[in-house]
Amino acid sequence: MKKRILVSLFSFIMTGLLAQENIQEIIKYSNPVQKIKLHNEEIAYQEAGSGEISLLFVHGLSSTLESWQHNIEALKDEFHCIAIDLPGYGKSSRNKTDYSLKEYAGMIQEFVQKKGLENVILVGHSMGGQIAMHTVLEYPELFEKLVLVAPAGIETFSAQEAAMMKSSYTPEILMASSDEQILANYKLNFYEFPQSAASMVEQRIAIKEADDFPAYAETVVNNIHAMLDEPVIDRISEISIPVLMIFGKNDMLIPNRYFHPDQSIESLVKTSEEKYEDLEVEVINEAGHFVNFEKAEAVNQAIKDFVE
C-alpha cells in the first residue's frame, strides 16, 4: 500500500514539474545560445564567424533565431553572423505580451550598441523585415545596408481589412490549434515542405504544454495587431542606404490572397521600386514565404553578392 502511495505521489510530482516547464526550457536549438541583458529584457542570440561586416538576423512572426540556421552556417566563413530571438519568442525573456514594432526597433538598437557592432547589415524576414525597416528609419546611423526577406509592411490593409483580421485571429484560436492545423499552417510557408523543417513543427507542437503558452499566444496575436497598426510603407522612401529585397516566387502568405487576390509578388516589387532610393530585388523560383530556409543557397548567394 505504502509503495503504491509513493509511486502515485512521485507521478503527481513529476506531472506537476513537467507542467511547470516554460517555452525557454522546452525548445531546443542546434547550437548553444548566449544572452545579453538589455534595459528590461534578456535577449538570447547565437553568434558565429568573424569579419569586418556583421550580419544581424531578425526572425518573423511566431518564429525563432533557429530559422536562420542554414544561412548562418553558409555565411559565417565570410561574415560575423548574429541571430537574435525577439522578446516574447524562443529563449528570450517575455516581460509583457504587447510589444510594439517601435519597441522591438529600440531593443535592436540597444543590442547593436551593447555588443559594439560596426558595419552592420540588418537582415529581417517577414515581420522581422517590417521591424528592420522601422529600426533603420529610427537609427539610420547604425546600419550600412538592409536585407528584407519576404517582408511584411509593403502590402497595406484598409481599416476595415485590419479590423477583420484582428477579430478573426485571437489567442484562444491559436491555443486551440490542433497538431494537424499547426502542420498545415507551416506547410503554407513553403513551396515544397522540406524535411529539415519538421523540427520547427515539432517544437511548435511541444510548446502547447508550456505554462507560459497562453502568454506566447497573446504575444503572437498582439504582434499581428502591431504590424497592422504600425505601417511603414509611407516612410520607406526615407531609407537612403542600399536595400536588397528577396521574395519567393510562390509565396502563399504575401500578398494576402483573401483580401488582395489581385495583387502579386510583382506588384509588391513595383511598389517597392517606386519607394526605395537604392533597391535590388531577387525573386527566387519554386520558393514560398520561408524562402531563406527553403532556398537557403540562393538567398545566401544573393546576400553575398549584395554585401560584396
ABEGO torsion letter per residue (X at the ends): XAAAAAAAAAAAAAAAAAAABBAAAABBBABBBBBBBBAABBBBBBBBEBEABBBBBBBBBGBBAAAAAAAAAAAAAABBBBBBBBBGBEABBBABABBBAAAAAAAAAAAAAAAGBBGBBBBBBEAAAAAAAAAAAABAAABABBBBBGBBGABBBBAAAAAAAAAABBAAAAAABBAAAAAAAAAAABABBBAAAAAAAAAAAAAAABAAAAAAAAAAAAAAAAAAABBAAAAAAABABBBBBBBBAABAAOBBAAABAABBAAAAAAAAAAABABBBBBBBBGBBABAAAABAAAAAAAAAAAAX
